[in-house]
Structures are given as C-alpha cells and as structure tokens.
C-alpha cells in the first residue's frame, strides 16, 4: 500500500487485491497495446459493428483486426516491448494472443495485405508467428524483419537475426541483410540482397526510440516492458517523502487529473475499458494506482502487476475538481471523455503550444531531446511555443535531433509568465522500485 500520511484505507486495498489476483491467475487471455497511430487506421474489435476509427492506446485482443489507409501507419507493442509496425494499406488480424500454462506468451499475427515490420525482442521465451501470403515465420529469438505481400509475390527481409521461413516449397533460412522473394504462383523463391524501402527509416526510428528510452529508469521489477519507453520520455520518477517511488508526467498542473481526457472503448466479453488520450497513457492505466498528493498533484505508483485494470485504480482523494472514471452503460459505442485526444502522432503544424496542464497531450514522441528542460520552462512560464524537430515515428527521411535550443527543438520559443514549480521535498530518482498500490476505486479485468 501507499505509505501515505493520511486518507488511504488499508481494508479497501486488501479487498481489491483479493479481487484481482485469483481471477488473473486463471486467465489465459492477453491484451497488447496500439502504441502509435498515424493517419487513417481502423480496428474491428469483434463487437459486430465492423471497423471503426482506431486511436492511441487502444487495447488489442485476440481476434481483433487492424487496417491502415493510404497514409495510415500503426505500431502495436507487446508485453516485452516487442513491436509490430503496419505501413499504409496494410491489413492484419491477431488470430492468437494467448498464455500457456507455463506462462509462455504465444502470438499469431496474419498479414493479409501490405507491408509490416516486426522487431521481436525474444528475451522472455515468448513465441511470435507471423503469417503472410502462403509463407510464415516463427520468431523465438531476437529479430528485426520486414514482411511484404502482393497478389503475385511476397517478400521477407531480415535486418537483424537469422530467421527461418516456411513456404509451400519447404523451409528457407534467411540470413541478416538478406531478402527472400517468393513467387506465390509456383511456390519458388530466390535469395537476394535487401531492397531498401522508404519506410525502413520509420522502422529504424521506432526501434531507436524504444531502445533509447526503455532502458532509462526502467523498473526491472515489472514483468512488462510495453509502455516504459513513453513513461521515460514523457515523465520521470520521484521518491516522494511518505509515499515512496512514484511517477509523474511532465506539464501537469493543479487542475489536471489523469482521467480527464480519453475514451471508453467496448470489448465483447470484457465490457468497457478506459483508454487514455495521453501518449504515455498505457502502463499507468493498466497497472499500479494513481493518487493525488497534496503539494505534488496526481502521481502514479507502480504495482498490481498481476491485475490488468479495465478501469484505472486510484486512491481516495481530496482533489475538488476530480471526477471519478465511471464506465458507460446501455451502449457499446465508444464514448469520448473530455478532449478525447489526437488520433495521430504526426504534427499538424510546424509550431504548437505546450501548456501547463496538458500532460504531454499532442506532443509527438521523440520530437524533443529534453522534455525535462521544457517542462521546467512550462512550469515557470505557464506556456511555451515551440518548433520541434521531426519525431522518431513520423518521418521517412531519417531523424536529425540537433539540440539547437535548450529543448532539442529548433526555431522560436516564447513563454507566458506565471505558474508554480513542483513542491519541495520531491527527489528525482534514476529508477523506480516495487511498491504495492493504493486502494482502488476502479474495477479490473483479469
């Protein structure tokens, strides 16, 4: 539990823990994350309503289908931090997202059309099978690959690893920096040097972003890796006196709470899940617990790793502006909360405002080298106008992150005076530690 000075009820935390743990232990279901959305992306969640608009942080469940439009792209993040990237005009379905009795995660993704990249970390013993056209590959060790399908041929390129592909003509070993081209008419294939594509840079930049930020402040006590890159980029951990290790996003303010922007999304057999609009909004809404701490504001404490939350957990609060997250009833349609959130991480213009209370909403990942410094200026000035560099995930031409200003952005920067800095006594730390969470006021799915 929180080591709070007052206001937290131990019996509520115990009741929540008893409710969460046994149910999770019996579940073989898995839920992964839609971690980046650019342009037109649609999802079919098996609600019977067909495809609907997809948005950042949507849970992906077994049987779900994703498709991108002419300019659409998407990234799916798995529990260990592995990623599956979809290029434009790509269709995939997640035919299996399961957990074996031994704890091994098994994923089967079918690429029905288009272009996809798989960066498989492969360090936890998990198993990924990617089917494309008449071919398939099973990834059990670290690999970075590209899959292409077309009516007449399919291509499989290996950027990292030594990967085996199963085709109608037998098993084919594809080495690093090589590409297999399969003729889907006669089943024959040839091995060639990798043919570079414009979207290869996007895949590389996505990998760079996760590699750079996943290892900073990483909570190794957590069994999960998805979402950590965004936590480390968009916020930081603090050792709060009387509470222990907690995380807080940059650009928060007195009136901000973590449930004011997002949506409720319905899933058959599970009901509604709260989906945060914030670019870092995965881990703090699925695990752990939020608490409003006087003089500090809302902060998230890691924990509850055995209980996947449908409705985010939070402790009793004295915040006067707070509205508790309550799932809708009587409908299966997506219900937007507050401002909702941007549907794309691509910048709409070459300048924008970062304001206190935005909590990073609308800031594309990787667009600044130093959000911490920018956060300090926003806390002091109230708002800052910035001209960012291209983010990791939204450029095809390579990423040049020159820090020509104090924030890693380029061009103009202006501010509005006013505002307050963080409370005294808070100490930033290099890595979080394990703590149990606060009493929950929200339900969980297991």
Beta strands, then each sheet from edge to edge (+ up, - down):
strand 1: 31-38
strand 2: 41-44
strand 3: 52-53
strand 4: 59-61
strand 5: 65-68
strand 6: 73-77
strand 7: 83-86
strand 8: 91-99
strand 9: 105-120
strand 10: 127-132
strand 11: 135-139
strand 12: 143-149
strand 13: 153-160
strand 14: 163-167
strand 15: 170-174
strand 16: 178-183
strand 17: 189-193
strand 18: 235-240
strand 19: 244-249
strand 20: 262-267
strand 21: 271-276
strand 22: 289-293
strand 23: 297-301
strand 24: 335-337
strand 25: 352-355
strand 26: 383-386
strand 27: 414-416
strand 28: 426-428
sheet 1: 3+ 2- 5+ 8- 9+ 7- 6+ 1- 4+
sheet 2: 3+ 2- 5+ 8- 9+ 10+ 11- 14+ 15-
sheet 3: 3+ 2- 5+ 8- 9+ 12- 13+ 16- 17+
sheet 4: 19+ 18- 28+
sheet 5: 21+ 20- 24+
sheet 6: 22+ 23-
sheet 7: 25+ 26- 27+
end
